[in-house]
Amino acid sequence: MAEHPAGSAGYGLDQYLRRAGHELRTPLTSIVASASILALSADLPAEAGRFVEVIARNSRRLADVIDALLDLAALDHDVAVLRPVRLDLADMVRMAVAGLPADRQVSVNLPAVLPLDADAGRLAQVLAALRDNAVAFTRPGDSIAVGLTTVGPFAELVIADTGIGVPEEEFPLVFEPLHRSSRADEQQIPGVGLGLPISRRIAELHHGTLDLLPTAGGGVAAVLCLPLPQGPARSDGGFDVAQAVGGNTGGAESRGDGRG
């Protein structure tokens, strides 16, 4: 959802989405709460209990979509407030990828420590989105390679996979809100196309970048670059995506045995 000037058609759509989101959020919150209370009822018949669970689950899913739309609108219009603190990016990545499934061939290459000034909650949101995308678009046995390094004045995180990938002609669209890859639809992968646009906007608000690139293995590589804290810049050459998705990357920390 690109930022649009007041009076433009895009601006009107942004305004509509924000207002509609707020109007929908209140009744959905009530539905979720009511369904949760009903589910706790001891005398609820088993069949009714199953219906209540369906209502609660799908209401939560709709609420998540609305929250994501409102979040993107807030980020696009500088309503969201960032609260940067000094943190350890390596540790945050380490925690984010710890949940990768055991049926993927995972390799991880991280420095022991990599200080960064960023909003911890927003950064965790980006890392979770990139991790979840890598899992959603790969199959058991596919490779997921995670590498974190410094390139000049930037920290560079690469999460590369050998999954189903994105058609070449669709790469210019992957950061468009609500865009879904045709392969995601073919494989019936859940999602509404908001994770990448939100993640890129968060990166930009941190004066960084987020890109999605094809890999030689047929999958994609998400490349997140964020500025390092003020101080002497250093470079250790970057993360070799082609080598990583082809096998163990080695380095400070690596895991290539498929364990999540």
Backbone bond lengths (Angstrom), bond angles and torsions (degrees), N, CA, C in turn:
res aa  C-N    CA-C-N  psi(-1)  N-CA   C-N-CA  omega(-1)  CA-C   N-CA-C  phi
1 M - - - 1.451 - - 1.515 108.58 -
2 A 1.310 115.62 92.15 1.456 119.73 -178.15 1.512 110.35 -67.92
3 E 1.332 115.74 151.27 1.451 119.75 179.30 1.522 109.18 -72.70
4 H 1.343 116.51 132.11 1.457 121.49 -175.93 1.531 109.86 -117.89
5 P 1.346 117.80 145.21 1.455 120.60 178.17 1.521 111.37 -70.45
6 A 1.341 116.60 150.93 1.455 121.53 178.23 1.517 109.64 -56.71
7 G 1.329 115.39 137.43 1.444 120.47 178.46 1.511 114.00 94.52
8 S 1.332 118.85 -16.44 1.458 121.43 179.72 1.521 110.26 -81.34
9 A 1.339 115.91 162.82 1.464 120.14 178.76 1.521 110.69 -62.43
10 G 1.352 116.44 -39.26 1.462 119.49 179.15 1.511 112.34 -62.92
11 Y 1.340 115.37 -38.54 1.472 119.38 178.77 1.522 109.66 -62.94
12 G 1.344 116.61 -41.40 1.457 119.58 178.88 1.508 112.19 -62.09
13 L 1.352 116.43 -38.96 1.454 119.83 178.03 1.517 110.90 -65.78
14 D 1.336 117.27 -41.89 1.467 120.53 177.77 1.522 110.25 -58.69
15 Q 1.342 116.03 -45.93 1.457 120.58 179.78 1.526 110.84 -60.85
16 Y 1.339 115.58 -42.80 1.465 119.75 -179.98 1.523 111.11 -62.05
17 L 1.346 116.51 -45.19 1.458 119.81 -179.15 1.524 111.52 -62.09
18 R 1.324 116.77 -40.39 1.463 119.47 179.38 1.523 111.29 -64.69
19 R 1.329 116.08 -45.37 1.459 119.12 -178.54 1.522 111.17 -67.25
20 A 1.333 116.17 -43.76 1.463 119.67 178.94 1.523 110.73 -62.74
21 G 1.332 116.17 -40.12 1.461 119.66 179.04 1.511 112.44 -61.04
22 H 1.322 116.35 -44.70 1.463 119.97 179.13 1.524 111.13 -64.52
23 E 1.336 116.84 -38.91 1.469 120.53 -179.58 1.522 111.38 -67.76
24 L 1.315 117.40 -34.51 1.458 120.95 -178.36 1.518 112.71 -81.24
25 R 1.318 116.49 -28.10 1.456 119.63 -174.46 1.529 111.68 -64.35
26 T 1.330 118.45 -41.42 1.473 121.40 -176.15 1.522 112.40 -62.13
27 P 1.355 119.96 -53.31 1.469 117.79 178.99 1.522 113.26 -64.56
28 L 1.337 117.29 -34.34 1.459 119.00 178.60 1.524 111.69 -65.19
29 T 1.327 116.32 -39.00 1.462 119.92 176.92 1.519 110.38 -60.12
30 S 1.330 116.50 -41.06 1.467 121.01 178.81 1.527 111.07 -65.95
31 I 1.334 116.90 -40.11 1.465 120.44 179.67 1.525 110.53 -64.33
32 V 1.329 116.52 -45.70 1.467 120.55 179.30 1.517 110.85 -61.21
33 A 1.328 116.73 -45.15 1.470 120.40 -179.68 1.525 111.23 -64.08
34 S 1.324 116.76 -43.11 1.471 120.31 -179.14 1.527 110.86 -65.34
35 A 1.330 116.70 -42.16 1.456 119.92 179.38 1.528 110.83 -64.82
36 S 1.326 117.14 -38.20 1.460 120.62 178.88 1.527 111.28 -64.44
37 I 1.329 116.52 -39.48 1.474 120.70 178.13 1.519 110.26 -66.60
38 L 1.348 116.37 -43.87 1.468 119.72 179.14 1.526 111.18 -61.00
39 A 1.332 116.67 -38.04 1.465 120.16 -178.09 1.519 112.18 -63.70
40 L 1.330 116.86 -23.71 1.468 120.95 179.99 1.524 113.21 -84.67
41 S 1.341 116.46 -6.08 1.465 120.39 -177.24 1.523 110.26 -69.24
42 A 1.328 116.29 127.35 1.466 121.16 -176.45 1.522 112.15 -71.40
43 D 1.343 118.21 -28.64 1.461 120.54 -176.12 1.533 112.95 -99.23
44 L 1.313 117.43 17.69 1.454 121.02 179.10 1.528 109.29 -76.70
45 P 1.341 118.48 125.14 1.473 120.48 178.14 1.529 111.21 -57.40
46 A 1.322 116.01 149.54 1.461 120.76 -175.68 1.529 111.78 -57.98
47 E 1.334 117.61 -44.13 1.463 120.30 -178.62 1.526 110.79 -64.72
48 A 1.332 116.39 -41.30 1.466 119.67 177.65 1.527 110.56 -64.45
49 G 1.325 116.55 -35.79 1.455 120.72 178.83 1.522 111.66 -62.16
50 R 1.334 116.48 -37.56 1.466 119.64 178.20 1.528 110.80 -66.17
51 F 1.338 116.14 -39.99 1.461 119.78 177.80 1.525 111.43 -64.24
52 V 1.316 115.64 -40.46 1.467 120.18 179.28 1.517 110.49 -62.93
53 E 1.327 117.32 -39.97 1.459 120.98 179.38 1.529 110.68 -64.84
54 V 1.330 117.31 -39.66 1.470 120.97 176.90 1.525 110.28 -62.20
55 I 1.337 116.10 -44.06 1.468 120.39 178.78 1.523 110.29 -60.88
56 A 1.324 116.69 -47.06 1.466 120.78 -178.10 1.524 111.25 -63.90
57 R 1.330 117.18 -44.95 1.464 121.11 -177.02 1.527 111.48 -63.62
58 N 1.325 116.95 -46.81 1.463 119.70 -178.49 1.519 112.15 -73.28
59 S 1.319 117.57 -30.03 1.468 119.96 175.87 1.523 110.23 -67.47
60 R 1.331 117.11 -40.32 1.468 120.58 177.12 1.522 110.71 -63.62
61 R 1.333 115.97 -38.11 1.472 119.51 179.17 1.532 110.62 -64.44
62 L 1.335 116.64 -43.79 1.463 119.97 177.68 1.526 110.70 -63.97
63 A 1.323 116.36 -39.87 1.468 119.86 179.56 1.528 110.09 -63.58
64 D 1.329 117.88 -38.22 1.465 120.96 178.23 1.530 111.00 -63.62
65 V 1.344 117.08 -40.48 1.461 120.71 178.85 1.524 110.38 -63.84
66 I 1.330 116.66 -44.58 1.468 120.80 179.93 1.522 110.41 -63.30
67 D 1.333 116.45 -43.41 1.468 119.60 178.91 1.529 110.71 -61.47
68 A 1.348 116.89 -38.48 1.460 120.11 179.37 1.530 111.11 -66.32
69 L 1.337 117.56 -41.15 1.463 120.88 177.54 1.526 110.67 -61.98
70 L 1.328 116.56 -44.66 1.464 120.31 179.69 1.528 110.82 -66.47
71 D 1.326 115.76 -36.56 1.464 119.97 178.59 1.523 110.71 -63.67
72 L 1.338 116.51 -45.00 1.459 120.16 179.76 1.524 110.88 -64.02
73 A 1.328 117.15 -40.60 1.460 120.19 178.76 1.526 110.66 -62.96
74 A 1.336 116.38 -41.03 1.465 119.93 179.44 1.522 111.11 -65.66
75 L 1.327 116.88 -40.90 1.466 120.49 179.01 1.528 111.05 -66.42
76 D 1.324 116.94 -40.19 1.458 120.87 -178.79 1.519 112.81 -66.78
77 H 1.326 116.36 -30.01 1.465 119.62 -175.99 1.526 112.29 -108.13
78 D 1.345 115.05 20.32 1.463 121.08 174.53 1.525 112.95 57.54
79 V 1.333 116.48 28.37 1.461 120.58 175.09 1.526 110.24 -82.79
80 A 1.339 115.70 -34.19 1.458 119.91 179.11 1.528 109.75 -68.29
81 V 1.325 115.63 141.11 1.467 121.67 -178.01 1.523 109.21 -107.51
82 L 1.326 115.94 125.32 1.461 120.18 174.72 1.519 110.12 -90.37
83 R 1.325 116.02 141.00 1.469 122.07 178.42 1.524 108.57 -123.55
84 P 1.324 116.61 79.69 1.474 119.69 -176.25 1.518 112.70 -69.25
85 V 1.309 115.21 140.74 1.459 123.38 174.85 1.526 107.39 -137.03
86 R 1.311 117.24 161.63 1.460 120.54 173.61 1.528 108.06 -75.64
87 L 1.324 116.30 123.82 1.454 120.93 -178.53 1.523 109.80 -138.78
88 D 1.316 115.43 174.20 1.460 121.94 179.56 1.526 108.19 -106.30
89 L 1.332 115.89 103.21 1.461 120.60 -178.07 1.526 111.27 -62.22
90 A 1.312 117.37 -38.34 1.468 120.37 -179.99 1.521 110.84 -59.52
91 D 1.322 116.95 -41.48 1.454 120.45 -179.49 1.525 110.89 -68.76
92 M 1.334 116.87 -38.30 1.459 119.79 178.97 1.526 110.87 -65.68
93 V 1.327 117.43 -41.40 1.452 120.35 177.33 1.525 109.94 -64.76
94 R 1.314 115.69 -41.03 1.467 120.82 -179.93 1.527 110.28 -58.35
95 M 1.319 116.71 -44.13 1.465 120.38 179.67 1.523 111.09 -68.76
96 A 1.337 117.40 -38.64 1.455 120.99 -177.63 1.523 111.81 -64.77
97 V 1.335 117.17 -41.27 1.463 119.96 -174.90 1.523 112.36 -87.39
98 A 1.325 117.18 -5.12 1.462 119.60 179.59 1.527 111.43 -61.63
99 G 1.339 116.23 -25.49 1.453 119.80 -178.59 1.512 114.79 -90.37
100 L 1.340 118.97 8.80 1.462 119.66 177.72 1.534 109.90 -62.81
101 P 1.329 117.46 139.50 1.470 120.05 -173.18 1.524 113.23 -67.22
102 A 1.299 115.18 151.85 1.466 121.34 -176.70 1.528 112.67 -71.84
103 D 1.338 117.96 -16.79 1.461 119.07 -178.48 1.530 113.08 -88.86
104 R 1.352 117.35 8.19 1.462 121.16 170.88 1.527 108.47 -104.97
105 Q 1.338 116.42 150.16 1.462 120.95 175.44 1.531 107.12 -85.64
106 V 1.316 116.37 102.82 1.461 122.24 -170.81 1.526 110.82 -104.19
107 S 1.330 116.55 133.43 1.459 120.88 170.47 1.522 107.64 -128.07
108 V 1.309 115.93 136.78 1.457 122.07 -176.50 1.518 109.17 -130.18
109 N 1.327 116.65 130.65 1.462 122.15 -179.78 1.524 107.43 -131.65
110 L 1.330 116.09 102.72 1.459 121.49 -176.10 1.525 110.38 -129.19
111 P 1.334 116.91 146.95 1.470 118.57 169.53 1.521 109.50 -72.78
112 A 1.297 116.86 164.44 1.461 119.78 178.88 1.520 110.67 -62.86
113 V 1.334 116.75 -42.10 1.468 122.18 -178.16 1.525 107.67 -144.90
114 L 1.349 116.22 143.28 1.460 120.36 172.58 1.534 108.08 -146.16
115 P 1.350 117.42 96.96 1.471 120.47 -177.19 1.529 110.82 -66.41
116 L 1.342 115.19 145.59 1.456 121.42 179.12 1.518 108.34 -153.07
117 D 1.325 116.28 146.94 1.461 121.14 173.16 1.523 107.94 -100.93
118 A 1.338 116.60 112.83 1.460 120.17 -176.18 1.523 109.43 -159.91
119 D 1.332 114.92 163.82 1.456 121.51 172.70 1.527 107.37 -76.09
120 A 1.312 117.74 114.01 1.460 121.79 -172.66 1.525 112.19 -61.18
121 G 1.333 117.22 -42.88 1.457 120.23 -179.25 1.510 112.26 -65.20
122 R 1.328 116.52 -44.04 1.464 120.24 179.89 1.521 111.44 -67.91
123 L 1.316 116.77 -38.94 1.464 119.70 178.81 1.524 110.58 -65.14
124 A 1.330 116.82 -41.15 1.464 120.41 177.12 1.530 110.58 -61.63
125 Q 1.336 116.56 -35.96 1.464 121.66 177.37 1.528 110.94 -61.85
126 V 1.323 116.79 -43.66 1.466 121.08 179.17 1.526 110.36 -65.52
127 L 1.323 116.85 -47.03 1.463 120.34 -178.32 1.525 111.38 -60.92
128 A 1.328 116.49 -40.62 1.462 120.02 179.14 1.528 110.66 -65.28
129 A 1.335 116.91 -40.77 1.467 120.15 179.95 1.522 111.37 -64.15
130 L 1.338 117.57 -43.53 1.461 120.79 -179.90 1.525 111.36 -67.70
131 R 1.327 116.56 -40.13 1.474 120.22 176.63 1.527 110.54 -62.60
132 D 1.326 116.74 -47.92 1.469 120.58 -177.16 1.526 111.36 -64.08
133 N 1.341 117.02 -36.20 1.464 119.84 176.43 1.522 110.97 -63.34
134 A 1.334 116.16 -43.02 1.459 119.70 179.90 1.525 111.09 -60.90
135 V 1.315 116.64 -38.55 1.464 120.66 179.12 1.528 110.57 -71.51
136 A 1.339 116.63 -44.81 1.462 120.89 -175.90 1.519 112.46 -63.25
137 F 1.345 116.67 -34.01 1.456 120.20 -174.50 1.524 113.55 -100.23
138 T 1.319 116.74 14.33 1.460 121.09 173.13 1.521 109.44 -121.44
139 R 1.317 114.50 164.27 1.457 121.21 178.50 1.524 109.06 -118.42
140 P 1.320 117.61 163.41 1.464 119.22 176.55 1.527 110.87 -51.47
141 G 1.342 115.70 132.20 1.456 121.67 -178.32 1.510 114.10 95.90
142 D 1.340 118.04 -18.62 1.461 120.61 176.74 1.524 110.46 -70.21
143 S 1.324 115.60 161.30 1.464 121.59 -178.96 1.524 110.95 -98.22
144 I 1.328 115.42 141.72 1.465 123.22 170.17 1.521 106.67 -128.68
145 A 1.323 116.62 119.93 1.465 121.59 -179.28 1.512 109.31 -114.86
146 V 1.320 115.77 130.89 1.465 122.24 -179.03 1.520 107.92 -119.04
147 G 1.317 116.54 124.48 1.456 120.91 179.07 1.512 111.69 -134.51
148 L 1.307 117.06 136.51 1.462 122.79 178.39 1.517 108.61 -129.81
149 T 1.324 116.82 128.79 1.454 121.15 -178.43 1.523 108.15 -152.72
150 T 1.337 115.90 -177.68 1.460 121.01 173.97 1.514 108.51 -115.97
151 V 1.313 115.91 138.53 1.462 123.32 177.54 1.521 106.86 -130.84
152 G 1.321 117.00 105.11 1.459 119.97 -175.01 1.520 109.56 60.55
153 P 1.328 116.87 -130.70 1.468 119.94 -177.53 1.522 113.30 -88.50
154 F 1.317 117.34 17.59 1.459 120.26 -175.32 1.529 112.14 -123.37
155 A 1.320 114.90 148.12 1.459 121.02 164.15 1.525 106.49 -87.82
156 E 1.310 116.86 134.44 1.461 120.77 -178.83 1.529 109.44 -122.89
157 L 1.331 114.71 120.70 1.463 121.56 175.93 1.520 108.19 -109.94
158 V 1.326 115.93 129.43 1.456 121.18 176.73 1.525 108.30 -122.67
159 I 1.331 115.84 127.55 1.462 121.57 172.15 1.527 105.84 -120.06
160 A 1.330 115.69 105.32 1.460 122.02 -174.32 1.525 110.13 -113.68
161 D 1.332 115.78 148.58 1.465 118.93 -179.12 1.522 110.43 -141.91
162 T 1.317 115.38 169.27 1.466 122.41 176.11 1.519 109.87 -115.05
163 G 1.328 115.84 37.25 1.454 121.28 -176.75 1.516 113.66 -81.48
164 I 1.338 115.69 -150.64 1.464 121.08 -172.83 1.520 112.21 -76.24
165 G 1.329 117.53 -15.70 1.450 120.98 174.42 1.519 114.18 70.01
166 V 1.332 114.74 -169.19 1.456 123.67 -179.02 1.525 107.44 -131.67
167 P 1.333 118.61 134.33 1.468 119.33 176.06 1.529 110.99 -56.20
168 E 1.324 116.16 142.09 1.462 121.05 -174.77 1.517 112.77 -53.70
169 E 1.323 116.81 -40.09 1.466 119.90 -176.37 1.531 112.94 -72.66
170 E 1.336 116.59 -10.67 1.467 119.43 -177.82 1.530 112.81 -97.13
171 F 1.323 118.40 -8.26 1.465 119.72 -178.46 1.530 112.83 -58.33
172 P 1.358 119.79 -38.37 1.470 118.05 178.07 1.527 114.02 -64.92
173 L 1.334 117.14 -12.34 1.464 120.54 -174.93 1.527 113.67 -103.35
174 V 1.343 117.77 -8.26 1.470 119.22 -168.12 1.525 113.48 -64.01
175 F 1.338 117.90 -22.61 1.467 119.81 179.55 1.527 112.49 -99.97
176 E 1.335 116.33 9.00 1.457 119.95 175.15 1.534 108.88 -79.82
177 P 1.337 118.10 130.08 1.466 119.89 -179.87 1.528 111.64 -56.38
178 L 1.328 114.81 135.78 1.460 124.36 176.06 1.535 112.97 74.15
179 H 1.332 117.82 2.49 1.470 118.75 174.82 1.528 109.31 -76.77
180 R 1.327 114.93 134.72 1.466 121.07 174.02 1.521 108.88 -123.87
181 S 1.312 115.19 135.92 1.451 120.06 177.63 1.529 109.96 -60.74
182 S 1.320 115.77 143.68 1.467 119.62 177.43 1.524 110.57 -60.17
183 R 1.322 117.06 -31.88 1.466 119.73 179.07 1.523 111.41 -70.99
184 A 1.322 116.76 -31.33 1.463 119.70 175.52 1.514 110.16 -64.72
185 D 1.338 116.50 -39.89 1.465 119.91 178.17 1.526 110.54 -68.44
186 E 1.341 116.51 -41.52 1.462 119.99 -179.88 1.527 111.31 -61.34
187 Q 1.340 116.31 -39.61 1.467 121.72 -177.99 1.520 112.45 -88.43
188 Q 1.344 116.49 0.76 1.468 122.62 -179.17 1.529 111.93 54.29
189 I 1.336 114.67 45.45 1.459 120.93 177.26 1.530 108.17 -80.82
190 P 1.328 118.58 127.76 1.469 120.14 -178.26 1.523 111.80 -64.06
191 G 1.319 115.80 155.74 1.459 121.10 176.58 1.518 110.78 137.53
192 V 1.339 115.70 160.55 1.463 120.13 -179.10 1.523 112.20 -122.51
193 G 1.334 118.47 3.17 1.451 120.52 176.15 1.514 114.62 83.87
194 L 1.328 117.31 39.20 1.464 120.70 179.21 1.525 113.20 -118.71
195 G 1.328 118.03 -19.49 1.462 120.42 -175.71 1.515 113.50 -61.54
196 L 1.332 117.66 -46.68 1.464 120.29 -179.25 1.528 112.75 -69.44
197 P 1.342 119.82 -44.35 1.472 118.56 176.95 1.522 113.32 -59.27
198 I 1.328 117.09 -41.78 1.463 120.61 178.41 1.524 109.86 -64.68
199 S 1.327 116.83 -43.64 1.463 120.47 -178.60 1.523 111.25 -63.47
200 R 1.322 117.22 -41.63 1.470 119.17 179.52 1.526 110.53 -65.18
201 R 1.317 117.37 -39.80 1.460 119.29 -179.48 1.525 110.64 -65.50
202 I 1.328 117.31 -38.84 1.466 120.55 176.61 1.524 110.03 -62.76
203 A 1.329 117.22 -42.57 1.468 120.43 177.49 1.525 110.76 -60.37
204 E 1.328 116.91 -43.92 1.465 120.90 -179.27 1.525 111.66 -64.28
205 L 1.331 116.54 -38.00 1.464 119.34 178.37 1.526 111.59 -67.43
206 H 1.318 116.73 -19.94 1.468 121.74 173.68 1.534 110.85 -92.73
207 H 1.334 117.29 11.24 1.477 122.96 -178.35 1.523 111.42 64.52
208 G 1.340 115.14 33.02 1.450 120.99 178.45 1.518 111.51 -120.60
209 T 1.317 115.62 -167.55 1.462 121.65 -179.08 1.524 109.88 -137.85
210 L 1.322 115.13 156.86 1.458 121.62 172.53 1.521 107.33 -139.04
211 D 1.318 116.50 125.66 1.463 121.61 -179.97 1.519 110.05 -130.91
212 L 1.329 114.84 156.58 1.463 121.54 176.01 1.520 107.32 -122.36
213 L 1.343 116.32 123.71 1.459 121.59 -173.85 1.526 110.01 -125.96
214 P 1.347 117.59 150.40 1.461 119.48 174.89 1.521 110.95 -74.04
215 T 1.312 116.65 150.02 1.465 121.26 176.06 1.525 109.56 -112.10
216 A 1.326 114.66 161.10 1.462 120.12 179.95 1.526 111.44 -62.89
217 G 1.326 117.02 -25.15 1.458 120.87 -179.34 1.510 113.90 -81.00
218 G 1.325 117.77 3.78 1.462 120.58 178.43 1.513 114.03 93.31
219 G 1.332 117.23 -6.46 1.453 120.53 179.94 1.517 111.33 -97.35
220 V 1.319 115.97 -147.38 1.459 121.12 -179.84 1.518 109.90 -135.70
221 A 1.324 114.87 160.86 1.462 121.76 174.14 1.520 107.92 -126.37
222 A 1.316 116.63 122.88 1.463 121.83 172.40 1.520 107.14 -89.99
223 V 1.337 116.44 125.60 1.461 121.49 -176.65 1.524 108.82 -119.22
224 L 1.326 115.60 111.69 1.466 122.59 -179.57 1.521 108.97 -107.37
225 C 1.327 116.62 122.30 1.467 121.71 178.03 1.518 108.99 -118.25
226 L 1.339 116.65 128.19 1.456 122.19 179.91 1.523 109.24 -132.64
227 P 1.341 117.84 141.05 1.463 119.60 -176.70 1.518 111.99 -67.26
228 L 1.309 115.00 138.08 1.455 121.20 175.89 1.522 110.17 -73.68
229 P 1.321 118.23 158.61 1.469 120.36 174.38 1.524 110.75 -57.82
230 Q 1.311 115.52 154.36 1.462 119.89 -179.53 1.521 110.01 -56.47
231 G 1.334 115.39 132.69 1.454 119.95 -178.94 1.508 109.07 157.49
232 P 1.314 118.73 -178.47 1.464 121.41 -179.05 1.522 110.98 -59.36
233 A 1.325 116.24 128.22 1.455 120.72 177.77 1.524 109.63 -80.15
234 R 1.325 116.07 149.27 1.450 119.14 176.35 1.530 108.11 -144.08
235 S 1.287 116.86 159.85 1.458 121.14 -179.44 1.512 108.88 -140.29
236 D 1.346 114.54 134.76 1.458 117.27 175.05 1.523 110.37 -118.76
237 G 1.334 116.01 25.36 1.458 118.72 167.25 1.511 116.35 95.17
238 G 1.319 118.78 -9.69 1.460 119.50 177.84 1.523 112.16 88.13
239 F 1.341 114.39 176.76 1.460 122.14 -175.50 1.515 108.85 -104.26
240 D 1.315 117.45 126.57 1.450 122.62 -177.55 1.526 109.48 -82.43
241 V 1.354 115.94 98.84 1.466 120.50 -176.93 1.517 111.22 -63.76
242 A 1.333 117.15 -45.87 1.465 120.37 -176.58 1.517 111.47 -59.53
243 Q 1.326 115.98 -42.28 1.463 119.87 179.00 1.520 110.34 -67.79
244 A 1.325 116.50 -39.63 1.459 120.41 -174.37 1.517 111.82 -64.92
245 V 1.327 117.77 -47.61 1.460 118.98 -177.25 1.521 111.97 -75.27
246 G 1.343 115.79 -8.62 1.449 118.78 177.45 1.513 113.31 -92.37
247 G 1.342 116.48 -9.47 1.459 118.34 -179.33 1.504 110.86 166.85
248 N 1.319 116.66 -163.16 1.447 122.73 -177.46 1.519 110.92 -66.68
249 T 1.324 116.87 134.17 1.457 120.02 -177.52 1.511 113.02 -86.86
250 G 1.298 117.40 -19.07 1.464 119.07 -175.15 1.498 110.42 70.20
251 G 1.347 118.24 -160.95 1.456 120.94 175.28 1.499 112.34 95.95
252 A 1.345 114.17 -163.13 1.454 120.91 -172.44 1.506 112.82 -59.63
253 E 1.360 115.13 -35.42 1.459 118.34 -176.32 1.506 106.88 -150.71
254 S 1.306 119.60 120.24 1.449 117.83 179.88 1.505 110.36 -144.12
255 R 1.377 113.48 149.20 1.454 119.33 179.21 1.512 107.10 -142.51
256 G 1.302 119.30 114.77 1.452 121.25 -178.12 1.513 112.55 -124.69
257 D 1.324 118.37 20.89 1.447 121.45 -174.22 1.514 112.68 -101.23
258 G 1.350 117.18 9.95 1.444 119.99 177.12 1.504 114.35 85.77
259 R 1.289 119.15 -2.96 1.467 120.42 -179.20 1.513 109.44 -76.03
260 G 1.379 117.50 140.28 1.454 121.32 178.80 1.473 109.84 -84.06
